[in-house]
Amino acid sequence: MEALTPLITQLISGAIGGNAVGAMLKQQATSMIVRTIVGAIGGVGGGLLLQAFGGEAGLSNLVANGLGGLIGGGVLQAIAGMVLGRKSA
């Protein structure tokens, strides 16, 4: 279970970050389900990138995974919203 904790943290924080960015940018092209899935995928990617570059040195592991997930989920959702927004317009 301890091995799954970082992944679960990244998935949840990524989904939160993706939905927050989608709501903040008012991206109507993506539904809440799409924002959640894209955010979760971005959260895992962001968390893994943060770990790969050693960004968790000054933070606890759980906080680092959460921050990486929030940022990664938000960034990927912003990119997906722009791409999907252009296709639907």
N, CA, C and O atoms as a printed pandas DataFrame, in Angstrom:
     atom_number atom_name residue_name chain_id  residue_number  x_coord  y_coord  z_coord
0              1         N          MET        A               1    0.818   -1.188    0.000
1              2        CA          MET        A               1    0.000    0.000    0.000
2              3         C          MET        A               1    0.863    1.254    0.000
3              4         O          MET        A               1    0.492    2.274   -0.579
4              5         N          GLU        A               2    2.009    1.170    0.649
5              6        CA          GLU        A               2    2.882    2.332    0.721
6              7         C          GLU        A               2    3.430    2.722   -0.649
7              8         O          GLU        A               2    3.750    3.887   -0.885
8              9         N          ALA        A               3    3.538    1.754   -1.545
9             10        CA          ALA        A               3    4.015    2.058   -2.892
10            11         C          ALA        A               3    2.944    2.759   -3.711
11            12         O          ALA        A               3    3.274    3.479   -4.653
12            13         N          LEU        A               4    1.687    2.573   -3.383
13            14        CA          LEU        A               4    0.594    3.196   -4.134
14            15         C          LEU        A               4    0.234    4.597   -3.638
15            16         O          LEU        A               4   -0.451    5.340   -4.342
16            17         N          THR        A               5    0.677    4.962   -2.460
17            18        CA          THR        A               5    0.321    6.258   -1.886
18            19         C          THR        A               5    0.739    7.431   -2.777
19            20         O          THR        A               5   -0.077    8.327   -2.994
20            21         N          PRO        A               6    1.978    7.471   -3.307
21            22        CA          PRO        A               6    2.331    8.595   -4.188
22            23         C          PRO        A               6    1.463    8.649   -5.444
23            24         O          PRO        A               6    1.073    9.734   -5.875
24            25         N          LEU        A               7    1.162    7.512   -6.028
25            26        CA          LEU        A               7    0.346    7.467   -7.239
26            27         C          LEU        A               7   -1.073    7.956   -6.967
27            28         O          LEU        A               7   -1.633    8.721   -7.753
28            29         N          ILE        A               8   -1.646    7.516   -5.862
29            30        CA          ILE        A               8   -3.005    7.950   -5.496
30            31         C          ILE        A               8   -3.017    9.452   -5.220
31            32         O          ILE        A               8   -3.949   10.148   -5.623
32            33         N          THR        A               9   -1.991    9.956   -4.535
33            34        CA          THR        A               9   -1.892   11.386   -4.259
34            35         C          THR        A               9   -1.794   12.179   -5.552
35            36         O          THR        A               9   -2.444   13.215   -5.696
36            37         N          GLN        A              10   -0.984   11.701   -6.495
37            38        CA          GLN        A              10   -0.825   12.386   -7.773
38            39         C          GLN        A              10   -2.119   12.367   -8.580
39            40         O          GLN        A              10   -2.475   13.369   -9.199
40            41         N          LEU        A              11   -2.820   11.247   -8.580
41            42        CA          LEU        A              11   -4.083   11.153   -9.311
42            43         C          LEU        A              11   -5.126   12.113   -8.755
43            44         O          LEU        A              11   -5.785   12.826   -9.511
44            45         N          ILE        A              12   -5.272   12.129   -7.447
45            46        CA          ILE        A              12   -6.293   12.982   -6.823
46            47         C          ILE        A              12   -5.943   14.457   -6.980
47            48         O          ILE        A              12   -6.792   15.261   -7.362
48            49         N          SER        A              13   -4.700   14.811   -6.689
49            50        CA          SER        A              13   -4.328   16.224   -6.806
50            51         C          SER        A              13   -4.333   16.675   -8.256
51            52         O          SER        A              13   -4.649   17.832   -8.535
52            53         N          GLY        A              14   -3.995   15.802   -9.177
53            54        CA          GLY        A              14   -4.072   16.148  -10.601
54            55         C          GLY        A              14   -5.499   16.379  -11.053
55            56         O          GLY        A              14   -5.768   17.301  -11.823
56            57         N          ALA        A              15   -6.415   15.550  -10.580
57            58        CA          ALA        A              15   -7.827   15.737  -10.928
58            59         C          ALA        A              15   -8.345   17.052  -10.360
59            60         O          ALA        A              15   -9.111   17.752  -11.021
60            61         N          ILE        A              16   -7.937   17.393   -9.150
61            62        CA          ILE        A              16   -8.345   18.668   -8.543
62            63         C          ILE        A              16   -7.752   19.834   -9.334
63            64         O          ILE        A              16   -8.447   20.806   -9.631
64            65         N          GLY        A              17   -6.475   19.733   -9.670
65            66        CA          GLY        A              17   -5.821   20.794  -10.438
66            67         C          GLY        A              17   -6.431   20.958  -11.816
67            68         O          GLY        A              17   -6.618   22.083  -12.281
68            69         N          GLY        A              18   -6.744   19.851  -12.477
69            70        CA          GLY        A              18   -7.360   19.920  -13.804
70            71         C          GLY        A              18   -8.734   20.557  -13.769
71            72         O          GLY        A              18   -9.062   21.373  -14.630
72            73         N          ASN        A              19   -9.533   20.196  -12.792
73            74        CA          ASN        A              19  -10.867   20.794  -12.669
74            75         C          ASN        A              19  -10.789   22.267  -12.275
75            76         O          ASN        A              19  -11.590   23.077  -12.743
76            77         N          ALA        A              20   -9.839   22.616  -11.428
77            78        CA          ALA        A              20   -9.694   24.011  -11.015
78            79         C          ALA        A              20   -9.284   24.890  -12.192
79            80         O          ALA        A              20   -9.839   25.971  -12.384
80            81         N          VAL        A              21   -8.324   24.432  -12.972
81            82        CA          VAL        A              21   -7.885   25.216  -14.129
82            83         C          VAL        A              21   -8.987   25.278  -15.177
83            84         O          VAL        A              21   -9.207   26.332  -15.775
84            85         N          GLY        A              22   -9.682   24.173  -15.410
85            86        CA          GLY        A              22  -10.790   24.175  -16.364
86            87         C          GLY        A              22  -11.895   25.136  -15.968
87            88         O          GLY        A              22  -12.471   25.808  -16.823
88            89         N          ALA        A              23  -12.191   25.206  -14.701
89            90        CA          ALA        A              23  -13.220   26.130  -14.231
90            91         C          ALA        A              23  -12.721   27.574  -14.266
91            92         O          ALA        A              23  -13.473   28.490  -14.599
92            93         N          MET        A              24  -11.469   27.766  -13.927
93            94        CA          MET        A              24  -10.911   29.109  -13.907
94            95         C          MET        A              24  -10.826   29.700  -15.318
95            96         O          MET        A              24  -11.079   30.889  -15.511
96            97         N          LEU        A              25  -10.472   28.872  -16.296
97            98        CA          LEU        A              25  -10.368   29.347  -17.673
98            99         C          LEU        A              25  -11.693   29.246  -18.421
99           100         O          LEU        A              25  -11.783   29.599  -19.597
100          101         N          LYS        A              26  -12.713   28.764  -17.730
101          102        CA          LYS        A              26  -14.057   28.619  -18.295
102          103         C          LYS        A              26  -14.031   27.872  -19.639
103          104         O          LYS        A              26  -14.505   28.364  -20.663
104          105         N          GLN        A              27  -13.466   26.688  -19.586
105          106        CA          GLN        A              27  -13.333   25.864  -20.785
106          107         C          GLN        A              27  -14.592   25.018  -20.951
107          108         O          GLN        A              27  -14.707   23.942  -20.364
108          109         N          GLN        A              28  -15.529   25.509  -21.749
109          110        CA          GLN        A              28  -16.768   24.776  -21.975
110          111         C          GLN        A              28  -16.575   23.626  -22.967
111          112         O          GLN        A              28  -17.446   22.765  -23.088
112          113         N          ALA        A              29  -15.452   23.604  -23.671
113          114        CA          ALA        A              29  -15.223   22.549  -24.655
114          115         C          ALA        A              29  -14.978   21.194  -23.992
115          116         O          ALA        A              29  -15.119   20.155  -24.638
116          117         N          THR        A              30  -14.617   21.197  -22.724
117          118        CA          THR        A              30  -14.359   19.942  -22.035
118          119         C          THR        A              30  -15.345   19.756  -20.890
119          120         O          THR        A              30  -15.627   20.686  -20.134
120          121         N          SER        A              31  -15.859   18.541  -20.779
121          122        CA          SER        A              31  -16.798   18.246  -19.695
122          123         C          SER        A              31  -16.019   17.977  -18.406
123          124         O          SER        A              31  -14.791   17.886  -18.413
124          125         N          MET        A              32  -16.744   17.854  -17.323
125          126        CA          MET        A              32  -16.104   17.623  -16.032
126          127         C          MET        A              32  -15.378   16.274  -16.008
127          128         O          MET        A              32  -14.319   16.148  -15.393
128          129         N          ILE        A              33  -15.938   15.289  -16.664
129          130        CA          ILE        A              33  -15.295   13.970  -16.700
130          131         C          ILE        A              33  -13.973   14.043  -17.450
131          132         O          ILE        A              33  -12.974   13.472  -17.013
132          133         N          VAL        A              34  -13.967   14.747  -18.580
133          134        CA          VAL        A              34  -12.741   14.899  -19.363
134          135         C          VAL        A              34  -11.704   15.684  -18.569
135          136         O          VAL        A              34  -10.529   15.317  -18.557
136          137         N          ARG        A              35  -12.125   16.765  -17.901
137          138        CA          ARG        A              35  -11.191   17.548  -17.087
138          139         C          ARG        A              35  -10.593   16.713  -15.966
139          140         O          ARG        A              35   -9.413   16.854  -15.646
140          141         N          THR        A              36  -11.398   15.845  -15.368
141          142        CA          THR        A              36  -10.914   14.996  -14.280
142          143         C          THR        A              36   -9.897   13.977  -14.791
143          144         O          THR        A              36   -8.853   13.775  -14.171
144          145         N          ILE        A              37  -10.198   13.340  -15.915
145          146        CA          ILE        A              37   -9.291   12.328  -16.471
146          147         C          ILE        A              37   -7.989   12.969  -16.937
147          148         O          ILE        A              37   -6.905   12.473  -16.630
148          149         N          VAL        A              38   -8.094   14.064  -17.674
149          150        CA          VAL        A              38   -6.891   14.747  -18.159
150          151         C          VAL        A              38   -6.066   15.269  -16.985
151          152         O          VAL        A              38   -4.838   15.177  -17.000
152          153         N          GLY        A              39   -6.726   15.810  -15.981
153          154        CA          GLY        A              39   -6.015   16.291  -14.799
154          155         C          GLY        A              39   -5.306   15.173  -14.059
155          156         O          GLY        A              39   -4.181   15.351  -13.592
156          157         N          ALA        A              40   -5.956   14.021  -13.947
157          158        CA          ALA        A              40   -5.336   12.885  -13.260
158          159         C          ALA        A              40   -4.106   12.394  -14.017
159          160         O          ALA        A              40   -3.084   12.080  -13.407
160          161         N          ILE        A              41   -4.200   12.328  -15.338
161          162        CA          ILE        A              41   -3.048   11.912  -16.143
162          163         C          ILE        A              41   -1.918   12.925  -16.009
163          164         O          ILE        A              41   -0.756   12.553  -15.846
164          165         N          GLY        A              42   -2.267   14.204  -16.079
165          166        CA          GLY        A              42   -1.260   15.243  -15.900
166          167         C          GLY        A              42   -0.669   15.240  -14.507
167          168         O          GLY        A              42    0.506   15.558  -14.328
168          169         N          GLY        A              43   -1.472   14.883  -13.519
169          170        CA          GLY        A              43   -0.984   14.809  -12.150
170          171         C          GLY        A              43    0.076   13.754  -11.969
171          172         O          GLY        A              43    1.071   13.975  -11.279
172          173         N          VAL        A              44   -0.130   12.615  -12.581
173          174        CA          VAL        A              44    0.875   11.551  -12.496
174          175         C          VAL        A              44    2.143   11.989  -13.218
175          176         O          VAL        A              44    3.252   11.793  -12.720
176          177         N          GLY        A              45    1.968   12.586  -14.397
177          178        CA          GLY        A              45    3.133   13.064  -15.142
178          179         C          GLY        A              45    3.892   14.146  -14.398
179          180         O          GLY        A              45    5.122   14.122  -14.346
180          181         N          GLY        A              46    3.169   15.096  -13.823
181          182        CA          GLY        A              46    3.817   16.163  -13.072
182          183         C          GLY        A              46    4.533   15.653  -11.833
183          184         O          GLY        A              46    5.630   16.107  -11.507
184          185         N          GLY        A              47    3.908   14.711  -11.146
185          186        CA          GLY        A              47    4.546   14.125   -9.974
186          187         C          GLY        A              47    5.809   13.360  -10.320
187          188         O          GLY        A              47    6.806   13.432   -9.601
188          189         N          LEU        A              48    5.765   12.626  -11.426
189          190        CA          LEU        A              48    6.949   11.876  -11.859
190          191         C          LEU        A              48    8.066   12.812  -12.310
191          192         O          LEU        A              48    9.239   12.560  -12.036
192          193         N          LEU        A              49    7.704   13.891  -13.002
193          194        CA          LEU        A              49    8.723   14.865  -13.412
194          195         C          LEU        A              49    9.371   15.529  -12.211
195          196         O          LEU        A              49   10.586   15.727  -12.188
196          197         N          LEU        A              50    8.570   15.873  -11.217
197          198        CA          LEU        A              50    9.118   16.497  -10.017
198          199         C          LEU        A              50   10.075   15.550   -9.301
199          200         O          LEU        A              50   11.122   15.973   -8.811
200          201         N          GLN        A              51    9.719   14.284   -9.242
201          202        CA          GLN        A              51   10.604   13.307   -8.611
202          203         C          GLN        A              51   11.868   13.109   -9.429
203          204         O          GLN        A              51   12.949   12.954   -8.861
204          205         N          ALA        A              52   11.754   13.110  -10.764
205          206        CA          ALA        A              52   12.910   12.876  -11.622
206          207         C          ALA        A              52   13.930   14.005  -11.520
207          208         O          ALA        A              52   15.136   13.767  -11.591
208          209         N          PHE        A              53   13.444   15.229  -11.355
209          210        CA          PHE        A              53   14.352   16.366  -11.274
210          211         C          PHE        A              53   14.747   16.704   -9.846
211          212         O          PHE        A              53   15.419   17.710   -9.617
212          213         N          GLY        A              54   14.348   15.894   -8.891
213          214        CA          GLY        A              54   14.762   16.088   -7.505
214          215         C          GLY        A              54   14.112   17.270   -6.824
215          216         O          GLY        A              54   14.702   17.857   -5.917
216          217         N          GLY        A              55   12.906   17.637   -7.238
217          218        CA          GLY        A              55   12.237   18.785   -6.664
218          219         C          GLY        A              55   11.659   18.548   -5.292
219          220         O          GLY        A              55   11.129   19.474   -4.680
220          221         N          GLU        A              56   11.748   17.340   -4.795
221          222        CA          GLU        A              56   11.164   17.038   -3.488
222          223         C          GLU        A              56   12.195   17.075   -2.368
223          224         O          GLU        A              56   11.928   16.594   -1.266
224          225         N          ALA        A              57   13.351   17.631   -2.631
225          226        CA          ALA        A              57   14.424   17.612   -1.635
226          227         C          ALA        A              57   14.041   18.365   -0.367
227          228         O          ALA        A              57   14.327   17.896    0.734
228          229         N          GLY        A              58   13.401   19.524   -0.501
229          230        CA          GLY        A              58   13.065   20.304    0.671
230          231         C          GLY        A              58   11.660   20.054    1.188
231          232         O          GLY        A              58   11.271   20.617    2.211
232          233         N          LEU        A              59   10.904   19.229    0.509
233          234        CA          LEU        A              59    9.514   18.979    0.886
234          235         C          LEU        A              59    9.351   17.537    1.336
235          236         O          LEU        A              59   10.162   16.673    1.004
236          237         N          SER        A              60    8.303   17.293    2.086
237          238        CA          SER        A              60    8.007   15.898    2.405
238          239         C          SER        A              60    7.507   15.221    1.136
239          240         O          SER        A              60    7.037   15.896    0.220
240          241         N          ASN        A              61    7.597   13.955    1.072
241          242        CA          ASN        A              61    7.241   13.196   -0.126
242          243         C          ASN        A              61    5.780   13.389   -0.501
243          244         O          ASN        A              61    5.463   13.531   -1.682
244          245         N          LEU        A              62    4.888   13.398    0.476
245          246        CA          LEU        A              62    3.467   13.553    0.208
246          247         C          LEU        A              62    3.150   14.936   -0.338
247          248         O          LEU        A              62    2.365   15.066   -1.277
248          249         N          VAL        A              63    3.752   15.968    0.238
249          250        CA          VAL        A              63    3.532   17.335   -0.233
250          251         C          VAL        A              63    4.089   17.506   -1.641
251          252         O          VAL        A              63    3.456   18.148   -2.480
252          253         N          ALA        A              64    5.254   16.946   -1.909
253          254        CA          ALA        A              64    5.860   17.039   -3.233
254          255         C          ALA        A              64    4.987   16.360   -4.281
255          256         O          ALA        A              64    4.803   16.897   -5.374
256          257         N          ASN        A              65    4.451   15.196   -3.963
257          258        CA          ASN        A              65    3.564   14.512   -4.899
258          259         C          ASN        A              65    2.290   15.299   -5.131
259          260         O          ASN        A              65    1.794   15.356   -6.256
260          261         N          GLY        A              66    1.753   15.905   -4.089
261          262        CA          GLY        A              66    0.553   16.713   -4.223
262          263         C          GLY        A              66    0.782   17.948   -5.070
263          264         O          GLY        A              66   -0.028   18.257   -5.944
264          265         N          LEU        A              67    1.878   18.662   -4.827
265          266        CA          LEU        A              67    2.181   19.855   -5.623
266          267         C          LEU        A              67    2.466   19.509   -7.074
267          268         O          LEU        A              67    1.990   20.189   -7.983
268          269         N          GLY        A              68    3.237   18.460   -7.294
269          270        CA          GLY        A              68    3.513   18.022   -8.665
270          271         C          GLY        A              68    2.244   17.618   -9.390
271          272         O          GLY        A              68    2.084   17.893  -10.580
272          273         N          GLY        A              69    1.343   16.967   -8.673
273          274        CA          GLY        A              69    0.071   16.566   -9.264
274          275         C          GLY        A              69   -0.805   17.755   -9.599
275          276         O          GLY        A              69   -1.405   17.800  -10.673
276          277         N          LEU        A              70   -0.888   18.719   -8.694
277          278        CA          LEU        A              70   -1.697   19.919   -8.954
278          279         C          LEU        A              70   -1.186   20.683  -10.167
279          280         O          LEU        A              70   -1.961   21.066  -11.043
280          281         N          ILE        A              71    0.100   20.897  -10.209
281          282        CA          ILE        A              71    0.683   21.664  -11.311
282          283         C          ILE        A              71    0.573   20.893  -12.623
283          284         O          ILE        A              71    0.173   21.455  -13.642
284          285         N          GLY        A              72    0.926   19.613  -12.601
285          286        CA          GLY        A              72    0.855   18.808  -13.821
286          287         C          GLY        A              72   -0.561   18.676  -14.346
287          288         O          GLY        A              72   -0.785   18.774  -15.553
288          289         N          GLY        A              73   -1.515   18.456  -13.463
289          290        CA          GLY        A              73   -2.911   18.350  -13.881
290          291         C          GLY        A              73   -3.442   19.646  -14.451
291          292         O          GLY        A              73   -4.176   19.646  -15.438
292          293         N          GLY        A              74   -3.069   20.749  -13.826
293          294        CA          GLY        A              74   -3.508   22.045  -14.316
294          295         C          GLY        A              74   -2.922   22.388  -15.666
295          296         O          GLY        A              74   -3.626   22.885  -16.545
296          297         N          VAL        A              75   -1.644   22.128  -15.839
297          298        CA          VAL        A              75   -0.989   22.443  -17.110
298          299         C          VAL        A              75   -1.550   21.580  -18.246
299          300         O          VAL        A              75   -1.855   22.090  -19.324
300          301         N          LEU        A              76   -1.683   20.293  -18.004
301          302        CA          LEU        A              76   -2.205   19.427  -19.060
302          303         C          LEU        A              76   -3.648   19.774  -19.392
303          304         O          LEU        A              76   -4.036   19.702  -20.558
304          305         N          GLN        A              77   -4.445   20.144  -18.416
305          306        CA          GLN        A              77   -5.827   20.544  -18.679
306          307         C          GLN        A              77   -5.881   21.829  -19.482
307          308         O          GLN        A              77   -6.720   21.962  -20.373
308          309         N          ALA        A              78   -5.006   22.776  -19.188
309          310        CA          ALA        A              78   -4.974   24.028  -19.949
310          311         C          ALA        A              78   -4.631   23.753  -21.413
311          312         O          ALA        A              78   -5.226   24.344  -22.314
312          313         N          ILE        A              79   -3.680   22.866  -21.645
313          314        CA          ILE        A              79   -3.299   22.512  -23.011
314          315         C          ILE        A              79   -4.440   21.791  -23.713
315          316         O          ILE        A              79   -4.769   22.109  -24.855
316          317         N          ALA        A              80   -5.045   20.818  -23.032
317          318        CA          ALA        A              80   -6.148   20.071  -23.634
318          319         C          ALA        A              80   -7.353   20.976  -23.906
319          320         O          ALA        A              80   -8.026   20.821  -24.925
320          321         N          GLY        A              81   -7.621   21.903  -23.016
321          322        CA          GLY        A              81   -8.734   22.837  -23.219
322          323         C          GLY        A              81   -8.510   23.728  -24.428
323          324         O          GLY        A              81   -9.445   24.005  -25.178
324          325         N          MET        A              82   -7.275   24.179  -24.623
325          326        CA          MET        A              82   -6.983   25.007  -25.796
326          327         C          MET        A              82   -7.129   24.206  -27.082
327          328         O          MET        A              82   -7.677   24.706  -28.064
328          329         N          VAL        A              83   -6.647   22.975  -27.085
329          330        CA          VAL        A              83   -6.725   22.134  -28.287
330          331         C          VAL        A              83   -8.176   21.793  -28.600
331          332         O          VAL        A              83   -8.614   21.926  -29.742
332          333         N          LEU        A              84   -8.913   21.360  -27.600
333          334        CA          LEU        A              84  -10.319   20.988  -27.819
334          335         C          LEU        A              84  -11.176   22.214  -28.118
335          336         O          LEU        A              84  -12.142   22.118  -28.874
336          337         N          GLY        A              85  -10.842   23.352  -27.542
337          338        CA          GLY        A              85  -11.581   24.587  -27.798
338          339         C          GLY        A              85  -11.444   25.043  -29.233
339          340         O          GLY        A              85  -12.400   25.559  -29.812
340          341         N          ARG        A              86  -10.278   24.862  -29.814
341          342        CA          ARG        A              86  -10.048   25.248  -31.205
342          343         C          ARG        A              86  -10.771   24.318  -32.161
343          344         O          ARG        A              86  -11.258   24.757  -33.203
344          345         N          LYS        A              87  -10.848   23.044  -31.821
345          346        CA          LYS        A              87  -11.533   22.083  -32.696
346          347         C          LYS        A              87  -13.034   22.326  -32.745
347          348         O          LYS        A              87  -13.665   22.151  -33.788
348          349         N          SER        A              88  -13.608   22.733  -31.602
349          350        CA          SER        A              88  -15.057   22.900  -31.547
350          351         C          SER        A              88  -15.512   24.264  -32.054
351          352         O          SER        A              88  -16.697   24.458  -32.322
352          353         N          ALA        A              89  -14.600   25.197  -32.188
353          354        CA          ALA        A              89  -14.991   26.555  -32.631
354          355         C          ALA        A              89  -15.073   26.662  -34.138
355          356         O          ALA        A              89  -15.386   27.729  -34.665
